[in-house]
Amino acid sequence: MGGDENAVVSTGTAKTEKDKVSQSQIEQWKQQYGDVYEIKDDGFSEDEMPTFYFRRPGRPQLSRFTKEAMKDAYKAMHNMVYGCLLYPSEERVKQLFEDRPGLAIAVGNELQRIVGTNQDFLSKKL
């Protein structure tokens, strides 16, 4: 799903799932990927719902998402999430998505909001 990019990222973090991501790891990701985003749900403990770290979706991820969404929107969300995922591991996220399938949509929507695809505008007829 994320291919070799996620393999590099996964091996770059020598932490267990319960460890917090260090500031130095975040700085490393920023140098490698540019903008890095933390997505979390404060209503859950870290054991129940980890803090997610993503690189900013770029044109390739949005293009793939748009193409795939015409056939299977759920799969398109999954692929965008996995394509930008930095932490936790892909295996941990798969487990979370199996337990709570709607989570893929919620996280994907947040990634879309970050890049402006869910931007709200006000319009009025003149």
Buried (B, 14 or more C-beta within 10 A) or exposed (E): EBEEBBEEBBEEBEEEBEEEBEEEBBEBBEEBBEEBBEBEEEEEEEEEBBBBBBBBBBEEBBEBBEEBBEEEEBEBBBBBBBBBBBBBBBEBBBEBBEEEEEBBBEBBEBBBEBBEEEEEEEEEEE
